[in-house]
Amino acid sequence: MKPEDGAYVNGLFLEGCRWSYDTMKLDESEPKILFTKCPHILMKPSHNSKLTNYKNYKSPVYKTSARRGVLSTTGHSTNFVMFIRLPTELEESHWIKRGVALLTQLDD
């Protein structure tokens, strides 16, 4: 089923945390589990002024788990794709300290 506006993104992985389907927010990782599947995300274009305000973590999305690469003119690594806001109950600094990110693929 396709959305009326935007596109669904499937196949991303969370590193450093997991998604809680009970609270529909980020949650701590289970012991010894580094990566978990991210739920489907609806990417819908909108104006910044129309975005809803909720407690979130601006998660970086990387092509691979190697968070390095040549810096482009934007100042970001060529491995960097974009930021995606993920709902959370905790402060953004909590997830930054854990190195939480979304990945498009896992290492072999």
PyRosetta script that sets phi, psi and omega in degrees:
from pyrosetta import init, pose_from_sequence

init()
pose = pose_from_sequence("MKPEDGAYVNGLFLEGCRWSYDTMKLDESEPKILFTKCPHILMKPSHNSKLTNYKNYKSPVYKTSARRGVLSTTGHSTNFVMFIRLPTELEESHWIKRGVALLTQLDD")
pose.set_psi(1, 127.9)
pose.set_omega(1, -179.6)
pose.set_phi(2, -98.2)
pose.set_psi(2, 148.0)
pose.set_omega(2, -179.9)
pose.set_phi(3, -73.9)
pose.set_psi(3, 159.9)
pose.set_omega(3, 178.5)
pose.set_phi(4, -66.2)
pose.set_psi(4, -36.5)
pose.set_omega(4, 179.2)
pose.set_phi(5, -141.5)
pose.set_psi(5, 135.8)
pose.set_omega(5, 179.7)
pose.set_phi(6, 96.6)
pose.set_psi(6, -160.6)
pose.set_omega(6, -178.6)
pose.set_phi(7, -151.9)
pose.set_psi(7, 146.8)
pose.set_omega(7, 174.2)
pose.set_phi(8, -84.3)
pose.set_psi(8, 138.1)
pose.set_omega(8, 175.8)
pose.set_phi(9, -111.7)
pose.set_psi(9, 126.6)
pose.set_omega(9, -178.8)
pose.set_phi(10, -130.1)
pose.set_psi(10, 148.0)
pose.set_omega(10, 174.1)
pose.set_phi(11, 102.7)
pose.set_psi(11, 8.9)
pose.set_omega(11, 176.2)
pose.set_phi(12, -83.8)
pose.set_psi(12, 156.9)
pose.set_omega(12, 178.9)
pose.set_phi(13, -122.7)
pose.set_psi(13, 141.7)
pose.set_omega(13, 174.7)
pose.set_phi(14, -92.4)
pose.set_psi(14, 133.3)
pose.set_omega(14, 175.3)
pose.set_phi(15, -116.0)
pose.set_psi(15, 128.2)
pose.set_omega(15, 176.9)
pose.set_phi(16, 92.0)
pose.set_psi(16, -1.3)
pose.set_omega(16, 178.4)
pose.set_phi(17, -161.8)
pose.set_psi(17, -174.7)
pose.set_omega(17, 175.3)
pose.set_phi(18, -141.0)
pose.set_psi(18, 167.6)
pose.set_omega(18, 177.1)
pose.set_phi(19, -98.1)
pose.set_psi(19, 128.9)
pose.set_omega(19, 176.9)
pose.set_phi(20, -94.8)
pose.set_psi(20, 116.2)
pose.set_omega(20, 177.6)
pose.set_phi(21, -76.5)
pose.set_psi(21, -14.8)
pose.set_omega(21, 176.5)
pose.set_phi(22, -73.3)
pose.set_psi(22, -46.9)
pose.set_omega(22, -177.8)
pose.set_phi(23, -98.6)
pose.set_psi(23, -12.6)
pose.set_omega(23, -175.8)
pose.set_phi(24, 58.8)
pose.set_psi(24, 40.5)
pose.set_omega(24, 179.9)
pose.set_phi(25, -143.5)
pose.set_psi(25, 168.7)
pose.set_omega(25, 175.3)
pose.set_phi(26, -63.3)
pose.set_psi(26, 148.7)
pose.set_omega(26, 179.2)
pose.set_phi(27, -144.4)
pose.set_psi(27, 164.9)
pose.set_omega(27, 179.1)
pose.set_phi(28, -63.2)
pose.set_psi(28, 148.4)
pose.set_omega(28, 177.0)
pose.set_phi(29, -66.2)
pose.set_psi(29, 152.4)
pose.set_omega(29, 170.3)
pose.set_phi(30, -74.3)
pose.set_psi(30, 152.4)
pose.set_omega(30, -179.8)
pose.set_phi(31, -55.6)
pose.set_psi(31, 135.0)
pose.set_omega(31, 175.5)
pose.set_phi(32, 66.2)
pose.set_psi(32, 13.6)
pose.set_omega(32, 177.1)
pose.set_phi(33, -111.0)
pose.set_psi(33, 111.1)
pose.set_omega(33, -175.6)
pose.set_phi(34, -84.7)
pose.set_psi(34, -37.2)
pose.set_omega(34, -175.3)
pose.set_phi(35, -126.7)
pose.set_psi(35, 142.1)
pose.set_omega(35, 174.2)
pose.set_phi(36, -135.9)
pose.set_psi(36, 156.6)
pose.set_omega(36, 178.3)
pose.set_phi(37, -71.5)
pose.set_psi(37, 140.3)
pose.set_omega(37, 176.3)
pose.set_phi(38, -91.5)
pose.set_psi(38, 142.4)
pose.set_omega(38, 177.1)
pose.set_phi(39, -66.8)
pose.set_psi(39, 167.9)
pose.set_omega(39, 176.2)
pose.set_phi(40, -57.6)
pose.set_psi(40, 142.0)
pose.set_omega(40, 179.1)
pose.set_phi(41, -121.9)
pose.set_psi(41, 132.1)
pose.set_omega(41, 175.6)
pose.set_phi(42, -90.7)
pose.set_psi(42, 115.7)
pose.set_omega(42, 176.6)
pose.set_phi(43, -95.1)
pose.set_psi(43, 110.8)
pose.set_omega(43, -175.1)
pose.set_phi(44, -126.5)
pose.set_psi(44, 123.5)
pose.set_omega(44, -179.7)
pose.set_phi(45, -67.6)
pose.set_psi(45, 139.7)
pose.set_omega(45, 177.3)
pose.set_phi(46, -160.7)
pose.set_psi(46, 163.9)
pose.set_omega(46, 176.7)
pose.set_phi(47, -79.9)
pose.set_psi(47, 145.1)
pose.set_omega(47, 178.3)
pose.set_phi(48, -54.3)
pose.set_psi(48, -37.1)
pose.set_omega(48, -177.8)
pose.set_phi(49, -66.7)
pose.set_psi(49, -18.8)
pose.set_omega(49, -177.6)
pose.set_phi(50, -101.2)
pose.set_psi(50, 2.0)
pose.set_omega(50, 179.0)
pose.set_phi(51, -72.3)
pose.set_psi(51, 140.6)
pose.set_omega(51, 176.5)
pose.set_phi(52, -76.3)
pose.set_psi(52, 147.2)
pose.set_omega(52, -178.8)
pose.set_phi(53, -98.2)
pose.set_psi(53, 116.0)
pose.set_omega(53, 177.1)
pose.set_phi(54, -145.0)
pose.set_psi(54, 158.1)
pose.set_omega(54, 179.7)
pose.set_phi(55, -65.8)
pose.set_psi(55, 123.3)
pose.set_omega(55, -174.7)
pose.set_phi(56, -146.7)
pose.set_psi(56, 165.0)
pose.set_omega(56, 172.2)
pose.set_phi(57, -115.0)
pose.set_psi(57, 124.1)
pose.set_omega(57, 178.2)
pose.set_phi(58, -82.2)
pose.set_psi(58, 91.7)
pose.set_omega(58, -175.5)
pose.set_phi(59, -80.3)
pose.set_psi(59, 129.1)
pose.set_omega(59, 173.4)
pose.set_phi(60, -72.3)
pose.set_psi(60, 146.4)
pose.set_omega(60, 175.3)
pose.set_phi(61, -111.2)
pose.set_psi(61, 126.8)
pose.set_omega(61, 179.6)
pose.set_phi(62, -118.1)
pose.set_psi(62, 151.7)
pose.set_omega(62, 177.0)
pose.set_phi(63, -67.8)
pose.set_psi(63, -40.4)
pose.set_omega(63, 179.0)
pose.set_phi(64, -135.2)
pose.set_psi(64, 173.3)
pose.set_omega(64, -179.9)
pose.set_phi(65, -74.8)
pose.set_psi(65, -13.0)
pose.set_omega(65, 175.4)
pose.set_phi(66, -74.8)
pose.set_psi(66, 107.5)
pose.set_omega(66, -175.3)
pose.set_phi(67, -89.9)
pose.set_psi(67, 47.9)
pose.set_omega(67, 177.8)
pose.set_phi(68, -137.4)
pose.set_psi(68, 170.8)
pose.set_omega(68, -179.6)
pose.set_phi(69, 157.8)
pose.set_psi(69, 175.3)
pose.set_omega(69, 179.4)
pose.set_phi(70, -71.1)
pose.set_psi(70, 135.0)
pose.set_omega(70, 177.6)
pose.set_phi(71, -73.2)
pose.set_psi(71, 132.4)
pose.set_omega(71, 178.3)
pose.set_phi(72, -91.8)
pose.set_psi(72, -176.6)
pose.set_omega(72, -179.7)
pose.set_phi(73, -64.1)
pose.set_psi(73, -20.3)
pose.set_omega(73, 179.0)
pose.set_phi(74, -79.8)
pose.set_psi(74, -11.9)
pose.set_omega(74, -177.6)
pose.set_phi(75, 89.8)
pose.set_psi(75, -1.9)
pose.set_omega(75, 177.9)
pose.set_phi(76, -99.1)
pose.set_psi(76, 158.2)
pose.set_omega(76, 176.3)
pose.set_phi(77, -66.6)
pose.set_psi(77, 150.0)
pose.set_omega(77, 176.9)
pose.set_phi(78, -66.8)
pose.set_psi(78, -13.0)
pose.set_omega(78, 176.7)
pose.set_phi(79, -82.3)
pose.set_psi(79, -17.9)
pose.set_omega(79, -179.0)
pose.set_phi(80, -76.3)
pose.set_psi(80, 137.8)
pose.set_omega(80, 179.3)
pose.set_phi(81, -106.5)
pose.set_psi(81, -58.3)
pose.set_omega(81, -175.8)
pose.set_phi(82, -172.3)
pose.set_psi(82, 177.7)
pose.set_omega(82, 171.5)
pose.set_phi(83, -105.4)
pose.set_psi(83, 143.7)
pose.set_omega(83, 173.7)
pose.set_phi(84, -128.1)
pose.set_psi(84, 128.7)
pose.set_omega(84, 178.2)
pose.set_phi(85, -78.0)
pose.set_psi(85, 125.6)
pose.set_omega(85, 178.8)
pose.set_phi(86, -117.9)
pose.set_psi(86, 131.1)
pose.set_omega(86, -179.4)
pose.set_phi(87, -64.6)
pose.set_psi(87, 142.7)
pose.set_omega(87, 179.7)
pose.set_phi(88, -152.3)
pose.set_psi(88, 159.1)
pose.set_omega(88, 173.6)
pose.set_phi(89, -97.7)
pose.set_psi(89, -14.9)
pose.set_omega(89, -176.1)
pose.set_phi(90, -98.0)
pose.set_psi(90, 165.4)
pose.set_omega(90, 177.8)
pose.set_phi(91, -67.7)
pose.set_psi(91, 152.0)
pose.set_omega(91, 179.6)
pose.set_phi(92, -58.5)
pose.set_psi(92, -35.4)
pose.set_omega(92, -179.1)
pose.set_phi(93, -61.1)
pose.set_psi(93, -30.0)
pose.set_omega(93, 178.3)
pose.set_phi(94, -59.9)
pose.set_psi(94, -45.3)
pose.set_omega(94, -177.9)
pose.set_phi(95, -77.9)
pose.set_psi(95, -30.9)
pose.set_omega(95, 176.7)
pose.set_phi(96, -63.1)
pose.set_psi(96, -43.3)
pose.set_omega(96, 179.3)
pose.set_phi(97, -62.1)
pose.set_psi(97, -28.3)
pose.set_omega(97, 179.5)
pose.set_phi(98, -89.0)
pose.set_psi(98, -3.4)
pose.set_omega(98, 178.6)
pose.set_phi(99, 68.6)
pose.set_psi(99, 32.6)
pose.set_omega(99, -177.1)
pose.set_phi(100, -66.5)
pose.set_psi(100, 133.3)
pose.set_omega(100, 177.3)
pose.set_phi(101, -154.1)
pose.set_psi(101, 162.0)
pose.set_omega(101, 172.0)
pose.set_phi(102, -100.6)
pose.set_psi(102, 140.1)
pose.set_omega(102, -179.6)
pose.set_phi(103, -122.4)
pose.set_psi(103, 143.0)
pose.set_omega(103, 177.2)
pose.set_phi(104, -83.4)
pose.set_psi(104, -20.7)
pose.set_omega(104, 178.3)
pose.set_phi(105, -154.2)
pose.set_psi(105, 155.0)
pose.set_omega(105, 177.3)
pose.set_phi(106, -97.9)
pose.set_psi(106, 157.9)
pose.set_omega(106, 177.2)
pose.set_phi(107, -71.6)
pose.set_psi(107, 156.0)
pose.set_omega(107, 177.6)
pose.set_phi(108, -68.8)
pose.dump_pdb("model.pdb")
